[in-house]
């Protein structure tokens, strides 16, 4: 890595950037996929809202003789409308449901009101939304039970006050939803950035190796300059890609929530961005090194899944990490290079890390990024010129042993 010329790295980065930004694959990943995600999410939201706003007509058979008037009073001005029938007319009610006059029917008895286990009979149980019925009926049943115990409306209101836990810090810095969401979102962005740009980077290296274009490139620049230039070029593409996605996400989110409540500031992005930046360099160097060792793209795809799994391992352990973010094993994993970005970002969403731990993990990540790029350049240099066969473990051992 002697006599590294920044101008060569800049040329490679510029070439990869402008070559890839015009490619159909990049345009599809950048624009079509977010559009599909936004449309599918919007359709899902609209469908759900339509489902909840759609008037439900339900027949009710009240065997208690007292519950129906209370139920009717509570359901005033609701989308759920009810009609009472006697139990003698059960066959008639079922025929009405089959014909579509009602969406279904309910039978209330003293026993099922006490237990809360109530069956809803519909023409097609698979097309019924149980959450709508539960949201409407559960508080009504609770209030009715309290009323039957002799409590008046004022007493029922006191008993029904919901529990709200407001978590506050002794230090005075209150918990902000941004502190929880932003690190998690950054972790997911890191994984998507590595997957998308890493794949294109790896297959591009394999293609250049097969076409022997790399022979011409390495005659004028070093393997380290070529590798670093490629990583920087694809890194810039990833930033553009992610900026477009985030911008689209903000526009969509702004339709449903007040973004000013989140109180976003530049400081909220600094630490997550540092882990994203150096984590991307570290993991992208692995993709490029793998591409250089493969003879064909099919062989590269087999190892690609393994590399993708590396940053995702902390996500598989997200449950225990979120429950106890300061456990000893969590802190140890937070200092192991391939896991550092995702581990720290998960922990930042649940706890405030001390300055010394942020410092040690960042230093470990930065050193690991340079180490991975350095080792990746060695593998890249040795493997890129082997056209007749794939890189073997013996070759890897000899390459890494070189000084």
Helices and strands as residue ranges (DSSP letters): H 6-21, H 24-27, I 28-32, H 33-53, E 56-62, H 67-74, E 80-85, G 87-89, H 90-99, E 104-108, H 110-115, E 120-121, G 125-127, H 130-148, H 153-159, H 177-211, H 213-217, H 223-254, G 259-262, H 266-293, H 297-316, H 318-323, H 328-333, G 337-339, H 340-348, H 355-383, H 393-401
